[in-house]
């Protein structure tokens, strides 16, 4: 499986030639490799665009935040394609997938190797525009892609390294304050688009605000 992934990254998709080469390297019947490559959806059997958008529509993403239906609609409206299709300029391939394991930050999409979470239709369109701008600014528009990285997106210095901090009011830092800047293009960094660091509550802690009771701590209210 790692060799199939490596071949896909080098070529852009898992072609029959990639599978045959993996079988040759591992000295196994090609059919064994075909079985794996055609079973797992992570292996693309057809060429994909420079940016592969994989939108999760499993139940948590359907119910979380604004819901994945609105994210799907935002992608379709902006790019003019439906799941399973690629834009004419070969920049975007759009896929509908099952759970990607970021349920607490739903709705989310995976773009190449990166997760973008806590999405809204507005932040999804902003992200797509930034990806389009980065590709055009660096001359990478059109053609099939590898799986991203600084050399392909042309992004340079990262800004806003510290992500949003929660104050007493529960307000968060604007996502636009962080990201990658290069050649005049700003690309939002992966992760939650709401400003939170990982998957902590947006309004701050709701439990475990003080040391819990246990054998190592005696009560001080005279009840013992």
N, C-alpha and C positions, 0 to 999 in steps of 0.2 A: 504493500500500500504506500509506503514512503517513496518508493521508486516511481510508482505511477504518479504520485503528486509532483515529484521532481520533473518527470517528463512533461506533465501538463504545464508546469510553470515555465519550462523552456520553450515549448511549442505554442502554448496558449490554449490547448485542449488535448484530451486524451484520444489521439488518433489510433487507428489500427497499427500503424508503424510503432507508436510508443508502446503499445501493449506487446507487440511481437519482440521488441527490443528488451523489455522487462523480462519476458519469458526466457529469452536467450541468456540474459545475465544471470538469472536465477536457476537456469537449467531445469525448467519445468514445462509441461505441455502448455502451449498457448491458450488452450481452452480454460485452464485454471485461472489465467490472468483475465480472460474475457469475462468469466463469471463474476469476478470481483469488480471490474471496471463498470460493468453494466448494472450491478446491483446498487452501488452507493451513488447517491445523487451528487456527491462532492466532485465526482469525475465528470467533466463536461465532454460529451461525445461529439459535440459540434462546436465550432469556433464561437467564442463570445466576444463582446465588445471590450473596450479598454476598461470600462467600469461595469462590473457584474453586480447588479442590484438584486439582492435576495430578500424579499419582504416576507416576514413571518405573518401567517394568518391563523395560527392556532388560537385556542380559546383565550388564554391570558392576553394576547395581543389584540384579540377582537374586543375584549372588555376593558383593557387598560387604557387610561388616558382618553384620548379622543377616539380610539379604536382604529384597528388596522384597515378597515374599509376606507376611511378617509385618507389614510396614507397611500393606499393603493390608488385611489382616485386622483390624488395629487400627482403621483408619478405618471399615471396614464395621461392626465390632462396636459402636463408640462412637456412630456417627451413624445406624446402622440403614438404610443405603442401599448400593447397589452402583454400580460404575462406570457412568456415563451417567445417573445419577439425581440429583435435587435433594431436599433435606430439605423437609418440609411447610412449615416456617416460612420457606423460601426463603433460609436463611442460608448453606447449603453446597451446592455442586455438586461432584460427585466424578467425575473423568475419569482414565482410564488412558492414558498417553502413551508415546511412544518417547523416545529419548535426548535429554536436556536439556543435555548438555555438562558435567555436574559429576561425571563418572565416578569421579574419585579420592576424592570425598567421599560415595560411595554408602553406603547408599541415601538418596535425597533426594526431596523433593516441591517443586513450585512452587505457592505460594499467591498468587494475583493476580500481582504483579510480583516477588515475593520468593522466593528460594531458601532452603529449610531442609534442612540436610545432616547427614550422620553420624547419621541417625535411629535410634532404637530404638522398639519399640512403646510403651514408657513415655513417652519424650519426645514421641512423636507425639500421644498422648492428652493429655498436659500442654499441648501447643500448641493442640489443638482446644478444650480447656476454657478456655484463656486467650482465645482468639478469641470464644468464646461469651460469656464474662464481659464482654469489652470491648464487644461489641455491645449487650448488655442494659444495661450501666452507662451507655451514652451514648444510649440510646433508638434505636439503629440496627438493632435486631433486626427481621427480617422484610423482605420486599420484595427487589427486585433491587438489585445494587450496581454502583458504578463499580469502579475498580481499586485501591481502598485509599487510603492516605495518611492523614495526621494528622486531616484534617477528617472522614474517614469512620469511622476506628477509634476516634477520640477519645483516642488515646494522647498523653501529654504528655511529661514530661522523660525523657530517656534516662539510664539508669544503667549503671555498670560499663563505661565507654567502652573501657577496655583489655581486650582479650580474654585468654583463658587463656595463661599463660606456662609453659614447660616447665622444670622443675627437673631436677636430676641423676637423680631417681627416675622421671622421666617422667610425674609426676602433672600433672594439668591443673586449672584453675579450674572450679568448678561452673558450668554454663551458667546456672543460676538467678541467678547474681550479676550478670548484665547483662541489659539489656532496656529496655523502655519502661514507665513508670509514669504513670498518669493516672486520677483519680477512684477511687483505691483498687484499680485493676486492674493486674496485672503481665503484660506481653506480651513474650515472648522476642524478642530482635532476630534478624533474618535471619542466615544463615551456618551454619557447622558447630555442631551441638548438643553436640559432644564437648568444646568449649573451645578447640580450636586456632584459630589466626587464619585461615588459608586452607586450604592443602592440604599443609602440611609434615608429616613423619612424626610420628605420635603419640608415639613414644618418643625423639624428638630426631634429630639428624643421624646418618646411617649412612655417609655418604661425604663427600668434599671437606672433611674436618676440618682440613686444613692446606694451605698453598699448594702447588699441583701443580708437578711438574717441568716445565721449559720452557727454551728457549734463553736466556731472560732471567735464569735462576737456575742457578748452578753447584752441583754436588754438593759436599758438604763431608766426605765419608767417605773421600776419597783415591782413589776408583775412577776418576777422570779425570786 
